[in-house]
Amino acid sequence: MQVTSERKKEIFAQFGKGATDTGSTEGQIALFTERINHITSHLRKAKKDFSAELSLVKLVGKRRALLDYLAKNDIVKYRTLIKELGIRK
């Protein structure tokens, strides 16, 4: 099951600047984290789903690039976001 539009609005309201601000770096990182967690739980059940594994690798790369951007521009926001999402470097 994909991330529903209601869940996306909750994520952007919590981590972004508002429920409709889908372009903020923090909101995008939080959404990617939600999708990564969903695909990871799926891959624990379906070990041979290689297309899901490929999409997981791509999402992790996109999230890593956004995290690097955020760390370079605003280290305080980066540290708080890492702590809130439970991401380890």
C-alpha positions as CSV (number, residue, x, y, z in Angstrom):
1,M,0.0,0.0,0.0
2,Q,1.4,3.4,-1.0
3,V,1.4,6.4,1.3
4,T,-2.0,7.9,1.2
5,S,-2.7,11.6,0.5
6,E,-4.0,12.1,4.0
7,R,-0.7,10.7,5.4
8,K,1.3,12.9,3.1
9,K,-0.6,16.0,4.3
10,E,0.2,14.9,7.9
11,I,3.9,14.5,7.1
12,F,4.2,17.8,5.4
13,A,2.2,19.5,8.2
14,Q,4.5,18.0,10.8
15,F,7.9,18.4,9.1
16,G,7.3,21.1,6.4
17,K,6.2,24.6,6.7
18,G,2.5,23.7,6.2
19,A,0.3,20.9,4.9
20,T,0.5,22.3,1.3
21,D,4.2,23.1,1.3
22,T,5.4,20.0,-0.5
23,G,8.7,21.5,-1.7
24,S,10.4,22.0,1.6
25,T,13.5,19.9,2.0
26,E,12.5,18.7,5.5
27,G,9.1,17.5,4.2
28,Q,10.6,15.7,1.3
29,I,13.1,13.9,3.5
30,A,10.3,12.9,5.9
31,L,8.2,11.6,3.0
32,F,11.1,9.6,1.5
33,T,11.7,8.1,5.0
34,E,8.1,7.0,5.2
35,R,8.3,5.4,1.8
36,I,11.7,3.8,2.6
37,N,10.2,2.3,5.8
38,H,7.2,0.9,3.8
39,I,9.4,-0.7,1.1
40,T,11.8,-2.1,3.7
41,S,8.9,-3.9,5.5
42,H,7.6,-5.2,2.2
43,L,11.1,-6.6,1.3
44,R,11.3,-8.5,4.6
45,K,8.3,-10.5,3.4
46,A,9.1,-10.7,-0.4
47,K,12.8,-11.2,-0.6
48,K,12.9,-11.7,-4.4
49,D,11.1,-8.5,-5.3
50,F,14.0,-7.0,-7.2
51,S,12.1,-4.0,-8.6
52,A,11.1,-2.9,-5.1
53,E,14.7,-3.3,-4.1
54,L,15.8,-1.1,-6.9
55,S,13.3,1.6,-6.0
56,L,14.5,1.4,-2.4
57,V,18.1,2.0,-3.5
58,K,17.0,5.0,-5.6
59,L,15.0,6.5,-2.7
60,V,17.8,6.1,-0.3
61,G,20.1,7.9,-2.7
62,K,17.6,10.8,-3.2
63,R,17.2,11.1,0.6
64,R,20.9,11.1,1.1
65,A,21.4,13.9,-1.4
66,L,18.7,16.0,0.3
67,L,20.2,15.3,3.7
68,D,23.6,16.4,2.4
69,Y,22.1,19.6,1.0
70,L,20.4,20.3,4.3
71,A,23.5,19.6,6.3
72,K,25.5,22.0,4.1
73,N,22.9,24.8,4.3
74,D,21.4,24.5,7.8
75,I,23.2,22.1,10.2
76,V,20.7,22.8,13.1
77,K,17.7,21.8,11.0
78,Y,19.6,18.7,9.8
79,R,20.4,17.6,13.3
80,T,16.8,18.0,14.6
81,L,15.4,16.2,11.6
82,I,17.8,13.3,12.0
83,K,16.8,13.0,15.6
84,E,13.0,13.3,14.9
85,L,13.0,10.7,12.1
86,G,15.4,8.3,13.8
87,I,17.8,8.2,10.9
88,R,21.4,7.3,11.6
89,K,24.2,8.6,9.6
